[in-house]
Amino acid sequence: MKIDANAGVLLHANKSTADQIKNVISESKNVKQVDSASPPLHSQPARPAEEMRAKSDNGKLETIMYTKSGKLDLPARYEQHRELIERVANSTSKLYLHDTPEAANRMAEQYKSISSTIYELAPELKNKSWGFSIDTSGQLVATGHLNQKQKQIIEDSLNSNTKLVEAAQDFKAHFIEGIEIERGSAGTSQYWGKYDVNNDNFADIFNFKEMLDHSLNSAEEVKFSGYALNKWDWTMNVSDQLREKAEPLFAKQN
């Protein structure tokens, strides 16, 4: 199945998405068991649409387009699974393939120059454990064992970079929206959606510095891929932070 993004929401469904749908439908809505903290995601940047097609039952490629109302124009045989297909496709795109990782990549593009500025102003921070996140008002905040001067230097430097702030705000918005979509009407998930992450506790769970430090591509990798962020390393770090600091309040019961 190929979902055409040209008519409606920007979305491509790759083989991972199709496999999730196929598993649920063919096994009477019992989703295939995988590591719940490690959702499917290609380690390479998003692939061209032609490479992200999945074959339908009869072996022919089939295109599914969005209608003007924003709903998928599904063949009749898929209609009974509409809620599932739309939920899997939209949450996979938003959380694991496009919106959230792309916001993280935009953060990574700004991070190196900002961290250099911070270390020039406060060289001792190179040997201190610190981090940063985003608060309920959308401002970047420093975390860790810091004195007031160090905290001020970090926060002033971070928030002076409009592109970094906007990318962090987008990351948070996409992530929270994505996990809500993933839970669906049942209110449960096997993947990132099982964790209780919201506007109030986001800063307590996500350390953006840790995420970026663990996920930045080398100069050679950036030249080869065009991405500042390694998607596979990013996915693993997000999973680790969720597992360590978030409560799985919405976990699907077997």
C-alpha positions as CSV (number, residue, x, y, z in Angstrom):
1,M,0.0,0.0,0.0
2,K,1.2,3.5,-0.8
3,I,-0.4,6.5,0.8
4,D,-0.2,9.5,-1.4
5,A,0.8,12.6,0.6
6,N,0.0,15.1,-2.2
7,A,-3.7,15.3,-1.3
8,G,-3.9,16.2,2.3
9,V,-1.6,15.6,5.3
10,L,2.1,15.2,4.6
11,L,2.5,11.5,5.1
12,H,4.3,8.6,3.6
13,A,3.7,5.0,4.8
14,N,6.7,2.7,4.5
15,K,7.0,-1.0,4.9
16,S,7.1,-0.8,8.7
17,T,3.7,0.9,8.7
18,A,2.2,-1.6,6.3
19,D,3.6,-4.5,8.3
20,Q,2.1,-3.2,11.5
21,I,-1.3,-2.9,9.8
22,K,-1.0,-6.4,8.2
23,N,-0.1,-8.0,11.5
24,V,-3.0,-6.5,13.3
25,I,-5.6,-7.4,10.7
26,S,-4.3,-10.9,10.0
27,E,-4.1,-11.8,13.6
28,S,-7.5,-10.6,14.7
29,K,-6.1,-7.3,16.0
30,N,-3.4,-9.0,18.1
31,V,-0.4,-6.8,17.3
32,K,2.9,-8.6,16.8
33,Q,5.0,-8.5,19.9
34,V,8.2,-6.5,19.6
35,D,10.3,-4.5,21.9
36,S,7.8,-1.9,23.1
37,A,10.4,0.8,23.7
38,S,12.0,0.3,20.3
39,P,9.4,1.1,17.5
40,P,10.3,0.3,13.9
41,L,12.4,3.0,12.2
42,H,14.9,3.0,9.4
43,S,18.3,4.1,10.4
44,Q,18.7,6.0,7.2
45,P,16.9,9.2,6.2
46,A,13.3,9.0,4.9
47,R,13.4,7.1,1.6
48,P,11.8,8.2,-1.7
49,A,8.1,7.5,-2.1
50,E,8.7,4.8,-4.7
51,E,10.8,2.9,-2.2
52,M,8.3,3.2,0.6
53,R,5.5,1.2,-1.2
54,A,4.1,-2.0,0.2
55,K,2.4,-4.6,-1.9
56,S,-1.3,-5.3,-1.6
57,D,-2.8,-8.8,-1.5
58,N,-2.9,-9.3,-5.2
59,G,0.8,-8.3,-5.7
60,K,-0.1,-5.0,-7.4
61,L,1.0,-1.6,-6.0
62,E,-2.0,0.3,-4.8
63,T,-2.2,4.0,-4.1
64,I,-4.4,5.3,-1.3
65,M,-5.0,9.1,-1.3
66,Y,-6.4,11.5,1.2
67,T,-9.7,13.1,0.3
68,K,-10.3,16.9,0.8
69,S,-11.9,16.1,4.1
70,G,-8.5,14.7,5.3
71,K,-9.6,11.1,5.5
72,L,-7.9,8.2,3.6
73,D,-9.9,7.1,0.5
74,L,-9.7,3.4,1.3
75,P,-10.7,0.5,-0.9
76,A,-13.9,-1.2,0.4
77,R,-12.0,-4.2,1.8
78,Y,-10.0,-2.0,4.1
79,E,-12.9,0.1,5.3
80,Q,-13.6,-2.0,8.4
81,H,-10.0,-1.3,9.5
82,R,-10.1,2.4,8.8
83,E,-9.5,3.6,12.4
84,L,-6.6,1.2,12.8
85,I,-4.9,2.0,9.4
86,E,-5.2,5.8,9.9
87,R,-4.0,5.6,13.5
88,V,-1.0,3.4,12.7
89,A,-0.1,5.5,9.6
90,N,-0.4,8.9,11.3
91,S,1.3,8.0,14.5
92,T,4.2,6.2,12.8
93,S,4.7,9.2,10.5
94,K,4.5,11.8,13.3
95,L,6.5,9.9,16.0
96,Y,9.1,7.7,14.2
97,L,9.5,8.7,10.6
98,H,8.9,12.4,9.9
99,D,7.6,15.1,12.2
100,T,9.3,14.4,15.5
101,P,12.7,13.2,14.2
102,E,12.8,16.0,11.7
103,A,12.3,18.5,14.5
104,A,15.1,16.7,16.4
105,N,17.3,17.0,13.3
106,R,16.6,20.8,13.2
107,M,17.7,21.0,16.8
108,A,20.9,19.1,16.0
109,E,21.7,21.5,13.2
110,Q,21.8,24.4,15.7
111,Y,23.3,22.5,18.7
112,K,27.0,22.5,17.8
113,S,27.3,26.2,17.4
114,I,25.2,26.9,20.5
115,S,27.2,24.5,22.7
116,S,30.5,26.1,21.5
117,T,29.2,29.5,22.6
118,I,28.2,28.1,26.0
119,Y,31.6,26.5,26.6
120,E,33.4,29.8,25.5
121,L,31.4,31.6,28.2
122,A,31.7,29.0,30.8
123,P,34.5,26.5,30.1
124,E,34.0,24.6,33.3
125,L,30.7,23.3,32.0
126,K,32.7,20.9,29.8
127,N,33.4,18.9,32.9
128,K,30.0,19.1,34.5
129,S,26.9,17.0,34.0
130,W,24.1,19.3,32.7
131,G,21.3,19.2,30.3
132,F,18.4,21.2,28.9
133,S,14.8,20.7,28.1
134,I,11.7,22.8,27.4
135,D,9.2,24.1,30.0
136,T,5.5,24.5,29.9
137,S,5.8,28.0,28.4
138,G,8.0,26.8,25.5
139,Q,11.3,28.2,26.8
140,L,14.5,26.2,26.9
141,V,15.6,25.5,30.5
142,A,18.9,24.2,31.9
143,T,19.0,21.2,34.1
144,G,21.6,19.6,36.4
145,H,23.8,20.7,39.3
146,L,24.5,24.3,38.2
147,N,25.0,27.5,40.0
148,Q,22.8,30.5,39.0
149,K,25.5,32.1,36.8
150,Q,26.0,28.8,34.8
151,K,22.2,28.3,34.5
152,Q,21.8,31.8,33.2
153,I,24.6,31.5,30.6
154,I,23.1,28.2,29.3
155,E,19.5,29.5,29.1
156,D,20.4,32.8,27.6
157,S,22.5,31.1,24.9
158,L,19.9,28.5,24.1
159,N,16.9,30.9,24.0
160,S,18.9,33.4,21.8
161,N,18.7,30.8,19.0
162,T,15.2,31.2,17.6
163,K,15.6,28.2,15.2
164,L,16.6,25.9,18.1
165,V,13.7,27.1,20.3
166,E,11.2,26.6,17.5
167,A,12.6,23.1,16.7
168,A,12.3,22.1,20.4
169,Q,8.8,23.4,20.6
170,D,7.9,21.5,17.5
171,F,9.5,18.3,18.9
172,K,7.4,18.5,22.0
173,A,4.2,19.3,20.2
174,H,4.7,16.5,17.7
175,F,5.7,14.0,20.3
176,I,2.7,14.6,22.6
177,E,0.3,14.6,19.6
178,G,1.9,11.5,18.2
179,I,1.6,9.4,21.4
180,E,-2.1,10.4,21.8
181,I,-2.8,9.3,18.2
182,E,-1.0,6.1,18.8
183,R,-3.1,5.2,21.8
184,G,-6.3,5.7,19.8
185,S,-9.8,5.2,21.2
186,A,-8.5,2.3,23.3
187,G,-6.2,4.6,25.2
188,T,-3.3,2.1,25.2
189,S,-0.1,1.4,23.2
190,Q,2.7,-1.1,23.0
191,Y,5.2,1.6,21.8
192,W,6.1,5.1,22.9
193,G,2.4,5.9,23.4
194,K,2.3,3.7,26.5
195,Y,4.4,6.3,28.4
196,D,2.8,9.2,30.3
197,V,4.3,12.2,28.7
198,N,2.5,15.5,28.7
199,N,3.0,19.3,28.8
200,D,3.6,19.4,32.5
201,N,6.1,16.6,32.9
202,F,7.9,16.8,29.6
203,A,11.0,18.6,31.0
204,D,11.3,16.0,33.7
205,I,11.5,13.2,31.1
206,F,13.5,14.6,28.2
207,N,17.0,15.8,28.3
208,F,17.7,17.3,24.9
209,K,21.5,17.6,25.5
210,E,21.7,13.8,26.2
211,M,19.6,13.1,23.1
212,L,21.7,15.2,20.9
213,D,25.1,14.1,22.3
214,H,24.1,10.5,21.7
215,S,22.7,11.0,18.2
216,L,24.9,13.5,16.3
217,N,26.4,12.4,13.0
218,S,30.1,12.9,12.3
219,A,31.0,15.4,9.7
220,E,31.5,12.5,7.2
221,E,28.1,11.1,8.0
222,V,26.5,14.5,7.6
223,K,28.1,14.9,4.2
224,F,27.0,11.4,3.1
225,S,23.4,11.5,4.5
226,G,22.6,15.2,4.6
227,Y,21.3,14.7,8.2
228,A,22.8,16.2,11.3
229,L,21.2,13.4,13.4
230,N,21.5,9.6,13.2
231,K,17.9,8.4,13.3
232,W,18.7,5.0,14.7
233,D,20.8,6.4,17.6
234,W,18.1,9.0,18.2
235,T,15.4,6.4,18.4
236,M,17.4,4.3,20.9
237,N,18.1,7.3,23.1
238,V,14.5,8.5,23.2
239,S,13.5,4.9,24.1
240,D,16.1,4.8,26.9
241,Q,15.0,8.1,28.3
242,L,11.3,7.1,28.3
243,R,12.1,3.7,29.9
244,E,14.2,5.4,32.6
245,K,12.0,8.4,33.5
246,A,8.4,8.0,32.2
247,E,5.6,5.9,33.7
248,P,4.0,3.3,31.3
249,L,0.5,4.2,32.5
250,F,-1.0,3.5,29.1
251,A,0.6,0.1,28.4
252,K,-1.5,-2.4,26.4
253,Q,-2.3,-5.4,28.5
254,N,-1.7,-8.8,26.8
